[in-house]
Amino acid sequence: MQTSNTIRLIFSFAEIIEHLLSFMTLHPGNIRSPRTPAGAVSSKQPAPLYLREGDVIELRIDGLGMQKQYMDREL
């Protein structure tokens, strides 16, 4: 539903990490995925599109790899 690139982020990764470190401790393996610069799905018209059970989320970083997550029902 969204495709973008980190070059379009409002804040750099250094700024994001600096902000996070001001209120939490980061450990090796922690992941923070900022929203895509393309915008939020909640602003879609005529109705917002939210993740549902069965949806697949893929995060890809060139030269590093891909992460795939599957939405399950809320417990």
GINORSUL-V129651 format. One line per field, one symbol per residue. ss: DSSP state (h for helix, s for strand, l for the rest). A space follows every 10 residues. Layout:
ss->???
This chain:
ss->lllllhhhll llhhhhhhhh hlllllllll llllllllll hhhlllllll lllllsssss slllssssss lllll
